[in-house]
Amino acid sequence: MKPLHRFIRPILLLAGLTLAGGCSILPKTAPSDVYRLPITQAPASAGTPVSWSLRLASPQASEILNSPNIAVIPQGNLLSSYAASRWSDPAPVLLRNRLLDGFAQDRRVGLLSVADSNLQADLELGGQLQAFQTEYQGTAASVVIRLDALLVRGFDQRILASRRFEVRQPLTDVKVPAVVEGFGRASDRLTAEVVNWTVEQGQRLATPSLH
């Protein structure tokens, strides 16, 4: 009987050649341009600072939005994304961080945290991100951001207030850098609305409901 190793060695050599050949024909991944969400420096509010604290949670979102893809609806119900371009974070995180910056710039709510930190707060702002995409209607395109916001009590997660926010920002240029700028302008408008609503609701609810 011939030694077994005489058969194993050629088989291993053949397997190695097969893998090497396979690696040589794999398609290369195209590099992606990574974009952050633009932020505009807003003036501080002249309103009175509040005494309650606020924690911001990343809103829930569908699978296509809960990713770094820059979503687009080119027609009808077709969901797609821009090729070779992506966000620096998934859309819910981008929006959460933009809201955090908005509250910090506004300065009325001084006690801010994010849900990831597990810090206790009087109120928590979260909800459902329903749209964070470019939408086409014929040849016209707009950035659409739609947030179903929920304001809940921190210690027991009881819903205290809710509201839908929607912003549409028309685009005159549909190249990706211009689209990203459109997302920045839309998020600025939505952030201003959410900040004002949250402060108004928090002040209305502060005394009877937070403690």
C-alpha positions as CSV (number, residue, x, y, z in Angstrom):
1,M,0.0,0.0,0.0
2,K,1.3,3.4,-0.9
3,P,1.7,6.0,1.9
4,L,-1.3,8.2,2.4
5,H,0.7,11.4,2.4
6,R,1.6,10.9,-1.3
7,F,-2.1,11.5,-2.1
8,I,-2.8,14.3,0.3
9,R,0.0,16.6,-0.8
10,P,-1.2,16.9,-4.5
11,I,-4.8,17.3,-3.3
12,L,-3.8,20.2,-1.0
13,L,-1.8,21.8,-3.8
14,L,-4.7,21.6,-6.2
15,A,-7.0,23.2,-3.6
16,G,-4.6,26.0,-3.0
17,L,-4.4,26.7,-6.7
18,T,-8.1,26.7,-6.9
19,L,-8.5,29.3,-4.1
20,A,-5.7,31.4,-5.5
21,G,-7.4,31.4,-8.9
22,G,-10.8,32.2,-7.3
23,C,-9.4,35.2,-5.5
24,S,-7.9,36.6,-8.7
25,I,-11.3,36.9,-10.3
26,L,-13.4,38.3,-7.4
27,P,-14.8,41.8,-8.3
28,K,-13.2,44.7,-6.4
29,T,-15.4,46.8,-4.2
30,A,-15.9,50.3,-5.5
31,P,-14.7,53.0,-3.0
32,S,-17.5,55.1,-1.4
33,D,-17.7,58.8,-0.7
34,V,-18.6,59.2,2.9
35,Y,-20.8,62.2,3.8
36,R,-21.7,63.7,7.1
37,L,-25.0,65.6,7.6
38,P,-24.3,69.3,7.1
39,I,-25.0,71.5,10.1
40,T,-25.8,75.3,10.1
41,Q,-24.9,77.3,13.2
42,A,-28.3,78.5,14.6
43,P,-28.6,81.5,16.9
44,A,-29.3,80.8,20.6
45,S,-32.9,81.1,21.8
46,A,-33.8,84.1,23.9
47,G,-36.2,81.9,25.9
48,T,-35.8,81.0,29.5
49,P,-33.6,78.0,30.3
50,V,-35.7,75.0,31.6
51,S,-35.0,73.0,34.8
52,W,-35.7,69.5,33.4
53,S,-33.4,67.1,31.7
54,L,-33.7,65.5,28.3
55,R,-32.4,62.2,26.8
56,L,-32.4,61.7,23.1
57,A,-32.9,58.3,21.6
58,S,-32.2,57.3,18.0
59,P,-35.6,56.9,16.3
60,Q,-36.7,53.5,15.1
61,A,-36.6,53.1,11.3
62,S,-37.0,50.5,8.5
63,E,-34.1,48.4,7.3
64,I,-33.3,50.6,4.3
65,L,-33.2,53.8,6.5
66,N,-31.4,52.1,9.4
67,S,-28.2,51.9,7.4
68,P,-25.5,54.3,6.0
69,N,-27.1,54.2,2.5
70,I,-28.3,57.5,1.1
71,A,-31.9,56.5,0.2
72,V,-33.7,57.6,-2.9
73,I,-37.1,56.8,-4.4
74,P,-36.6,57.4,-8.2
75,Q,-40.1,56.4,-9.1
76,G,-43.3,55.0,-7.7
77,N,-42.6,52.6,-4.8
78,L,-39.1,51.7,-5.8
79,L,-36.6,52.1,-3.0
80,S,-32.9,52.5,-4.0
81,S,-29.8,54.3,-2.9
82,Y,-27.0,56.4,-4.5
83,A,-24.1,54.4,-5.8
84,A,-20.6,54.8,-4.3
85,S,-21.9,57.2,-1.7
86,R,-23.0,56.7,1.9
87,W,-23.6,58.5,5.2
88,S,-21.1,58.5,8.0
89,D,-23.7,56.8,10.2
90,P,-27.1,55.3,9.8
91,A,-29.9,57.9,9.2
92,P,-31.5,57.5,12.7
93,V,-28.1,58.2,14.4
94,L,-27.5,61.2,12.0
95,L,-30.8,62.7,12.9
96,R,-30.4,62.0,16.6
97,N,-27.0,63.8,16.6
98,R,-28.4,66.7,14.6
99,L,-31.2,67.1,17.1
100,L,-28.7,67.0,19.9
101,D,-26.7,69.8,18.3
102,G,-29.9,71.7,17.8
103,F,-30.8,71.6,21.5
104,A,-27.3,72.5,22.4
105,Q,-27.3,75.5,20.1
106,D,-30.8,76.6,21.3
107,R,-29.5,76.5,25.0
108,R,-32.9,76.3,26.7
109,V,-32.4,72.7,27.6
110,G,-29.0,72.5,29.3
111,L,-29.2,69.0,30.7
112,L,-28.8,66.8,27.6
113,S,-27.8,63.2,27.1
114,V,-28.2,60.4,24.6
115,A,-29.9,57.0,25.3
116,D,-26.6,55.1,24.7
117,S,-25.2,56.7,27.8
118,N,-27.9,55.1,30.1
119,L,-28.1,58.3,32.1
120,Q,-31.4,59.1,33.8
121,A,-33.4,62.0,32.5
122,D,-36.8,63.6,33.2
123,L,-37.9,63.2,29.5
124,E,-36.9,61.2,26.5
125,L,-37.3,62.2,22.9
126,G,-37.6,59.3,20.4
127,G,-40.1,58.0,17.9
128,Q,-40.2,56.6,14.4
129,L,-38.2,57.9,11.4
130,Q,-40.6,57.3,8.5
131,A,-38.7,59.0,5.7
132,F,-35.1,60.2,5.2
133,Q,-34.7,60.1,1.5
134,T,-34.8,61.9,-1.9
135,E,-38.1,61.5,-3.7
136,Y,-38.8,62.1,-7.4
137,Q,-42.1,63.3,-8.9
138,G,-41.4,63.3,-12.6
139,T,-38.2,65.2,-13.1
140,A,-38.6,67.2,-9.8
141,A,-36.8,66.0,-6.8
142,S,-37.0,66.8,-3.1
143,V,-35.4,65.7,0.1
144,V,-38.1,64.3,2.5
145,I,-37.7,63.9,6.2
146,R,-40.6,62.6,8.2
147,L,-40.4,61.9,12.0
148,D,-43.2,60.7,14.2
149,A,-41.8,62.1,17.5
150,L,-42.6,60.7,20.9
151,L,-41.9,62.5,24.2
152,V,-42.0,60.1,27.1
153,R,-41.4,60.2,30.8
154,G,-37.9,59.1,31.7
155,F,-38.5,56.8,34.6
156,D,-41.4,54.7,33.3
157,Q,-41.4,55.4,29.5
158,R,-45.0,56.6,29.6
159,I,-45.9,58.6,26.4
160,L,-46.7,62.2,27.3
161,A,-46.9,63.8,23.8
162,S,-46.6,62.9,20.1
163,R,-46.5,64.7,16.8
164,R,-45.6,64.1,13.2
165,F,-43.0,66.4,11.6
166,E,-42.4,66.5,7.9
167,V,-40.1,68.7,5.9
168,R,-39.7,68.7,2.1
169,Q,-36.7,70.5,0.6
170,P,-36.8,71.0,-3.2
171,L,-33.6,70.3,-5.1
172,T,-32.4,72.2,-8.1
173,D,-29.3,70.0,-8.5
174,V,-29.5,66.2,-8.1
175,K,-25.8,65.4,-8.0
176,V,-24.9,63.7,-4.7
177,P,-23.0,66.7,-3.1
178,A,-26.0,68.9,-3.7
179,V,-28.4,66.3,-2.5
180,V,-26.4,66.1,0.8
181,E,-26.7,69.9,1.2
182,G,-30.4,69.5,0.7
183,F,-30.5,67.0,3.5
184,G,-28.7,69.5,5.7
185,R,-31.2,72.3,5.0
186,A,-34.2,69.9,5.6
187,S,-32.7,68.6,8.8
188,D,-32.1,72.2,10.0
189,R,-35.8,73.1,9.5
190,L,-37.0,69.9,11.1
191,T,-34.6,70.4,14.1
192,A,-35.9,73.9,14.7
193,E,-39.5,72.6,14.8
194,V,-38.7,69.6,17.0
195,V,-36.7,71.7,19.5
196,N,-39.5,74.3,19.9
197,W,-42.2,71.6,20.3
198,T,-40.2,69.6,22.8
199,V,-39.5,72.7,25.0
200,E,-43.1,73.8,24.9
201,Q,-44.4,70.3,25.8
202,G,-41.7,69.8,28.5
203,Q,-42.7,73.1,30.1
204,R,-46.4,72.2,30.0
205,L,-45.8,68.8,31.5
206,A,-42.9,69.6,33.8
207,T,-44.8,70.1,37.1
208,P,-47.5,67.5,37.2
209,S,-46.1,64.6,35.1
210,L,-42.3,64.4,35.4
211,H,-42.1,63.5,39.1
